[in-house]
Amino acid sequence: MEAGVVRDEDMGKLRMAGAGAAIVGSAVSAELAWLHARELSAFGVICGGATPHCGWCVSAAGLAALAAGLLYAQWRAARPAPVAIRSDDA
């Protein structure tokens, strides 16, 4: 095997590992965003109102989108290729 070449079955494993890591990262970021919002609510300000969203909110959404994209890419790669049916009658 050539250096730097990733086989299809290995790429599927990498996609799933990346999606799992992104899901965990998104869950941790969402929890930290929730804790940040609770901390600020004591001052009467909640993240996302008149104030901009914190980095935890943005990272939770971004990592969730990344996980969805990786899972979609794996789903597309795992589907069998369509088979063209040719008619020799014509």
C-alpha positions in Angstrom: 0.0 0.0 0.0 1.3 3.5 -0.9 2.0 6.0 1.8 -0.8 8.5 2.4 -3.5 6.3 0.7 -6.5 5.5 2.8 -8.7 2.6 1.8 -12.5 3.0 1.6 -13.1 0.7 4.6 -10.6 2.6 6.7 -12.1 5.9 5.6 -15.5 4.7 6.9 -13.9 4.0 10.3 -12.3 7.4 10.3 -15.6 9.1 9.5 -17.4 7.2 12.3 -14.7 8.0 14.8 -14.8 11.7 13.8 -18.5 11.8 14.1 -18.4 10.2 17.6 -15.8 12.7 18.7 -17.8 15.5 17.3 -21.0 14.3 19.1 -19.1 14.1 22.4 -17.5 17.5 21.8 -20.9 19.0 21.0 -22.5 17.5 24.2 -19.7 18.9 26.3 -19.9 22.3 24.7 -23.7 22.4 25.1 -23.3 21.5 28.8 -20.7 24.3 29.3 -23.0 26.7 27.4 -25.9 25.8 29.7 -23.7 26.3 32.8 -22.5 29.7 31.4 -26.0 30.8 30.8 -27.1 29.8 34.3 -24.1 31.6 35.7 -25.1 34.8 33.9 -28.7 34.5 34.7 -27.9 35.6 38.3 -27.0 39.0 36.8 -30.2 39.2 34.7 -28.3 38.6 31.4 -28.7 35.3 29.5 -26.4 34.4 26.6 -28.0 35.2 23.3 -30.4 37.9 24.4 -29.1 41.4 23.9 -25.6 40.0 24.4 -23.9 37.9 21.7 -23.7 34.1 22.1 -20.6 32.8 23.9 -18.1 30.5 22.2 -19.6 27.4 23.9 -22.9 28.0 22.1 -21.2 28.4 18.7 -18.9 25.4 19.2 -21.9 23.2 20.3 -23.8 24.0 17.1 -20.7 23.7 14.9 -19.7 20.3 16.2 -23.3 19.1 15.9 -23.3 20.2 12.3 -19.9 18.5 11.7 -21.2 15.2 13.3 -24.3 15.3 11.1 -22.2 15.9 8.0 -19.8 13.1 8.8 -22.7 10.7 9.5 -24.4 11.7 6.2 -21.1 11.2 4.3 -20.8 7.7 5.8 -24.4 6.9 5.0 -23.8 7.9 1.4 -20.6 5.9 1.1 -22.2 2.8 2.6 -25.1 2.7 0.2 -24.6 0.3 -2.8 -23.9 2.0 -6.1 -26.9 2.0 -8.5 -26.8 -0.6 -11.1 -27.6 0.5 -14.7 -29.9 -2.0 -16.5 -29.1 -2.0 -20.2 -31.5 -3.4 -22.7 -30.0 -5.1 -25.8 -33.4 -5.3 -27.4 -33.2 -1.9 -29.1 
